[in-house]
Amino acid sequence: MARATSLANGMKVSEATLRRMVAFFSRHEKNKSGGENDAGYIAWQLWGGDAGRAWAKRMLKMLEKRSK
C-alpha cells in the first residue's frame, strides 16, 4: 500500500525502487489475471498494472543509459 500511495501521489522514485518494481512485476506477472478478489491481482493493480510495469522498465532503462 505504501508504494501504491507514493506512486499515486507523484512522489519521486529512486533507482533502487525502480529496480524493486521491475523485479516485482517480473515475479508476479502470473498473478495479474487472478481476478478482483485475488491478492496478487490487487497488488499488481496497486503498483500500476501493465502501465506501471512498462513505466518502471522504461524509467530504469533511461537511468541505465544515463549512467554509461
C-alpha atoms as a printed R data frame, in Angstrom:
   type eleno elety resid chain resno       x       y       z
1  ATOM     1    CA   MET     A     1   0.000   0.000   0.000
2  ATOM     2    CA   ALA     A     2   2.838   2.392   0.771
3  ATOM     3    CA   ARG     A     3   4.301   2.061  -2.739
4  ATOM     4    CA   ALA     A     4   0.874   2.491  -4.337
5  ATOM     5    CA   THR     A     5   0.259   5.622  -2.273
6  ATOM     6    CA   SER     A     6   3.622   7.163  -3.135
7  ATOM     7    CA   LEU     A     7   3.120   6.416  -6.841
8  ATOM     8    CA   ALA     A     8  -0.400   7.842  -6.804
9  ATOM     9    CA   ASN     A     9   0.852  10.999  -5.077
10 ATOM    10    CA   GLY     A    10   3.545  11.534  -7.713
11 ATOM    11    CA   MET     A    11   6.436  11.186  -5.286
12 ATOM    12    CA   LYS     A    12   9.959  10.751  -6.681
13 ATOM    13    CA   VAL     A    13  11.010   7.158  -7.285
14 ATOM    14    CA   SER     A    14  14.620   6.155  -6.688
15 ATOM    15    CA   GLU     A    15  16.614   3.839  -8.921
16 ATOM    16    CA   ALA     A    16  16.532   1.213  -6.171
17 ATOM    17    CA   THR     A    17  12.737   1.431  -6.054
18 ATOM    18    CA   LEU     A    18  12.519   1.156  -9.840
19 ATOM    19    CA   ARG     A    19  14.641  -1.996  -9.650
20 ATOM    20    CA   ARG     A    20  12.338  -3.441  -6.982
21 ATOM    21    CA   MET     A    21   9.305  -2.573  -9.075
22 ATOM    22    CA   VAL     A    22  10.705  -4.246 -12.194
23 ATOM    23    CA   ALA     A    23  11.594  -7.318 -10.119
24 ATOM    24    CA   PHE     A    24   8.113  -7.385  -8.550
25 ATOM    25    CA   PHE     A    25   6.406  -7.239 -11.932
26 ATOM    26    CA   SER     A    26   8.676  -9.987 -13.289
27 ATOM    27    CA   ARG     A    27   7.944 -12.274 -10.337
28 ATOM    28    CA   HIS     A    28   4.216 -11.632 -10.181
29 ATOM    29    CA   GLU     A    29   3.101 -11.465 -13.802
30 ATOM    30    CA   LYS     A    30   1.326 -14.797 -13.294
31 ATOM    31    CA   ASN     A    31  -0.821 -13.176 -10.593
32 ATOM    32    CA   LYS     A    32  -2.188 -10.357 -12.710
33 ATOM    33    CA   SER     A    33  -5.024 -12.471 -14.086
34 ATOM    34    CA   GLY     A    34  -6.275 -13.707 -10.699
35 ATOM    35    CA   GLY     A    35  -9.422 -11.597 -10.607
36 ATOM    36    CA   GLU     A    36 -10.529  -8.729  -8.416
37 ATOM    37    CA   ASN     A    37 -10.680 -10.816  -5.226
38 ATOM    38    CA   ASP     A    38  -7.139 -12.195  -5.630
39 ATOM    39    CA   ALA     A    39  -4.387 -10.574  -3.537
40 ATOM    40    CA   GLY     A    40  -1.840 -10.944  -6.358
41 ATOM    41    CA   TYR     A    41  -4.150  -9.214  -8.808
42 ATOM    42    CA   ILE     A    42  -4.822  -6.415  -6.329
43 ATOM    43    CA   ALA     A    43  -1.088  -5.910  -5.687
44 ATOM    44    CA   TRP     A    44  -0.427  -5.853  -9.454
45 ATOM    45    CA   GLN     A    45  -3.045  -3.133  -9.880
46 ATOM    46    CA   LEU     A    46  -1.855  -1.121  -6.870
47 ATOM    47    CA   TRP     A    47   1.620  -0.955  -8.392
48 ATOM    48    CA   GLY     A    48   0.172   0.391 -11.636
49 ATOM    49    CA   GLY     A    49  -0.710  -2.751 -13.562
50 ATOM    50    CA   ASP     A    50   0.633  -3.225 -17.076
51 ATOM    51    CA   ALA     A    51   1.163   0.515 -17.446
52 ATOM    52    CA   GLY     A    52   3.155   0.608 -14.193
53 ATOM    53    CA   ARG     A    53   5.336  -2.256 -15.382
54 ATOM    54    CA   ALA     A    54   6.021  -0.533 -18.721
55 ATOM    55    CA   TRP     A    55   6.777   2.773 -16.978
56 ATOM    56    CA   ALA     A    56   9.173   1.199 -14.457
57 ATOM    57    CA   LYS     A    57  11.042  -0.654 -17.220
58 ATOM    58    CA   ARG     A    58  11.239   2.492 -19.341
59 ATOM    59    CA   MET     A    59  12.498   4.680 -16.475
60 ATOM    60    CA   LEU     A    60  15.087   2.122 -15.369
61 ATOM    61    CA   LYS     A    61  16.370   1.766 -18.929
62 ATOM    62    CA   MET     A    62  16.653   5.552 -19.192
63 ATOM    63    CA   LEU     A    63  18.610   5.750 -15.919
64 ATOM    64    CA   GLU     A    64  20.940   2.972 -17.020
65 ATOM    65    CA   LYS     A    65  21.642   4.768 -20.325
66 ATOM    66    CA   ARG     A    66  22.497   7.973 -18.438
67 ATOM    67    CA   SER     A    67  24.991   6.215 -16.186
68 ATOM    68    CA   LYS     A    68  27.041   4.825 -19.111
